[in-house]
């Protein structure tokens, strides 16, 4: 099996949202907004809906809970003061500080490109912005457990260049679109934005994965499309060759034309409202089902149904409505050839009851002091 044929498997890594999830870094056009009120339990319910949708599509989600969450569990409400200290609402007890909380960790699509070669589960790790680099430990630990369960070795490699993971990789049969940003193009006419994946980074990742040069399509992003998975996704119709479901306005210059020429007759268009406002490009196909943000248009749903796919809308107003994203943001694809036992404890299907019970300990509300955002540069 070729490396690209092995990419879109039916197992995906997910990561539950932190109970103290909020917009702290302003690294995309959604999270630049200084929201003050959050609903962590609602966000967790939306994450559960994604996991249930994965099961409904015929896939499974792999994850593990984290000790770092324990101080924030069992409280009805949390509050964050101007210094970033996190407390139970109305209490002087400090549970932690938001600077040390991985608020963006639910975005597992920014994780490594995982392949199997020579009896080894191999991962090329992303090279993220500073506030998200701690997320690598989760992937190292979980992938090690997955490799053990599969009876194979595990090896990880670092990417020396800026690369924000599989969010910038879209596989369409034996072609792959590798997206990246160039300062001055990506943010033309705007104040400089946060750096995104570089061409060197996506190239290094493709080299590590073993993708042939003839299979690669490079394309530049334009703001506000911080990753390729806000522009498009690869889909496999029930009958017919793979297609790219794609928003033409998300690429710089003649990027759309380059993609269209490389995939003649195999591009399904996404409209601007669906792409920009409802993250339609951030849909995720698993088997014959596809998870979509429940705000997408009836026309977009119909286009997917014409491919023979069953559409599963997921409500994501809290989980991603404030920070930006959709179902694909919360899922990291694993190789199709990966086989692990059905009873593996890190399978959502095996531990669903425990995951649902955990919601009872998630705070219902979180309030951020306006002082926390005072003087912070956003974007």
Secondary structure in CASP SS format (residue, H / E / C, confidence):
PFRMAT SS
TARGET T0000
AUTHOR 0000-0000-0000
METHOD secondary structure of the structure
MODEL  1
X C 1.00
X C 1.00
X C 1.00
X C 1.00
X C 1.00
X C 1.00
X C 1.00
X C 1.00
X C 1.00
X C 1.00
X E 1.00
X E 1.00
X E 1.00
X C 1.00
X C 1.00
X C 1.00
X C 1.00
X C 1.00
X C 1.00
X C 1.00
X C 1.00
X C 1.00
X C 1.00
X C 1.00
X C 1.00
X C 1.00
X C 1.00
X C 1.00
X C 1.00
X C 1.00
X C 1.00
X C 1.00
X C 1.00
X C 1.00
X C 1.00
X C 1.00
X E 1.00
X E 1.00
X C 1.00
X H 1.00
X H 1.00
X H 1.00
X H 1.00
X H 1.00
X H 1.00
X H 1.00
X H 1.00
X H 1.00
X H 1.00
X H 1.00
X H 1.00
X H 1.00
X H 1.00
X H 1.00
X H 1.00
X H 1.00
X H 1.00
X C 1.00
X C 1.00
X E 1.00
X E 1.00
X E 1.00
X C 1.00
X C 1.00
X C 1.00
X C 1.00
X H 1.00
X H 1.00
X H 1.00
X H 1.00
X H 1.00
X H 1.00
X C 1.00
X C 1.00
X C 1.00
X C 1.00
X E 1.00
X E 1.00
X E 1.00
X E 1.00
X C 1.00
X C 1.00
X C 1.00
X C 1.00
X E 1.00
X E 1.00
X E 1.00
X E 1.00
X C 1.00
X C 1.00
X C 1.00
X C 1.00
X C 1.00
X E 1.00
X E 1.00
X E 1.00
X E 1.00
X H 1.00
X H 1.00
X H 1.00
X C 1.00
X C 1.00
X C 1.00
X C 1.00
X C 1.00
X C 1.00
X C 1.00
X H 1.00
X H 1.00
X H 1.00
X C 1.00
X C 1.00
X E 1.00
X E 1.00
X E 1.00
X E 1.00
X E 1.00
X C 1.00
X C 1.00
X E 1.00
X E 1.00
X E 1.00
X E 1.00
X E 1.00
X E 1.00
X C 1.00
X E 1.00
X C 1.00
X C 1.00
X H 1.00
X H 1.00
X H 1.00
X H 1.00
X H 1.00
X H 1.00
X H 1.00
X H 1.00
X H 1.00
X H 1.00
X H 1.00
X H 1.00
X H 1.00
X H 1.00
X H 1.00
X H 1.00
X H 1.00
X H 1.00
X H 1.00
X H 1.00
X H 1.00
X C 1.00
X C 1.00
X E 1.00
X E 1.00
X E 1.00
X E 1.00
X E 1.00
X E 1.00
X C 1.00
X C 1.00
X C 1.00
X C 1.00
X E 1.00
X C 1.00
X H 1.00
X H 1.00
X H 1.00
X H 1.00
X E 1.00
X E 1.00
X E 1.00
X E 1.00
X C 1.00
X C 1.00
X E 1.00
X E 1.00
X E 1.00
X E 1.00
X E 1.00
X E 1.00
X C 1.00
X C 1.00
X C 1.00
X C 1.00
X C 1.00
X C 1.00
X C 1.00
X C 1.00
X C 1.00
X C 1.00
X C 1.00
X C 1.00
X C 1.00
X C 1.00
X C 1.00
X C 1.00
X C 1.00
X C 1.00
X H 1.00
X H 1.00
X H 1.00
X H 1.00
X H 1.00
X H 1.00
X H 1.00
X H 1.00
X H 1.00
X H 1.00
X H 1.00
X C 1.00
X C 1.00
X C 1.00
X H 1.00
X H 1.00
X H 1.00
X E 1.00
X E 1.00
X E 1.00
X E 1.00
X E 1.00
X E 1.00
X C 1.00
X C 1.00
X C 1.00
X C 1.00
X C 1.00
X C 1.00
X H 1.00
X H 1.00
X H 1.00
X C 1.00
X E 1.00
X E 1.00
X E 1.00
X E 1.00
X C 1.00
X C 1.00
X C 1.00
X C 1.00
X C 1.00
X C 1.00
X C 1.00
X E 1.00
X E 1.00
X E 1.00
X E 1.00
X C 1.00
X H 1.00
X H 1.00
X H 1.00
X E 1.00
X C 1.00
X C 1.00
X C 1.00
X H 1.00
X H 1.00
X H 1.00
X H 1.00
X H 1.00
X H 1.00
X H 1.00
X H 1.00
X C 1.00
X C 1.00
X C 1.00
X C 1.00
X E 1.00
X E 1.00
X E 1.00
X C 1.00
X C 1.00
X H 1.00
X H 1.00
X H 1.00
X H 1.00
X H 1.00
X H 1.00
X H 1.00
X C 1.00
X H 1.00
X H 1.00
X H 1.00
X C 1.00
X E 1.00
X E 1.00
X E 1.00
X C 1.00
X C 1.00
X E 1.00
X E 1.00
X E 1.00
X E 1.00
X E 1.00
X C 1.00
X C 1.00
X C 1.00
X C 1.00
X H 1.00
X H 1.00
X H 1.00
X H 1.00
X H 1.00
X H 1.00
X H 1.00
X H 1.00
X C 1.00
X C 1.00
X C 1.00
X C 1.00
X E 1.00
X E 1.00
X E 1.00
X E 1.00
X E 1.00
X C 1.00
X C 1.00
X C 1.00
X C 1.00
X C 1.00
X C 1.00
X C 1.00
X C 1.00
X C 1.00
X C 1.00
X C 1.00
X C 1.00
X H 1.00
X H 1.00
X H 1.00
X H 1.00
X C 1.00
X E 1.00
X E 1.00
X C 1.00
X C 1.00
X C 1.00
X C 1.00
X C 1.00
X C 1.00
X C 1.00
X C 1.00
X C 1.00
X C 1.00
X C 1.00
X C 1.00
X C 1.00
X E 1.00
X H 1.00
X H 1.00
X H 1.00
X H 1.00
X H 1.00
X H 1.00
X H 1.00
X H 1.00
X H 1.00
X H 1.00
X H 1.00
X H 1.00
X H 1.00
X H 1.00
X C 1.00
X C 1.00
X C 1.00
X E 1.00
X E 1.00
X E 1.00
X E 1.00
X C 1.00
X H 1.00
X H 1.00
X H 1.00
X H 1.00
X C 1.00
X C 1.00
X C 1.00
X C 1.00
X C 1.00
X C 1.00
END
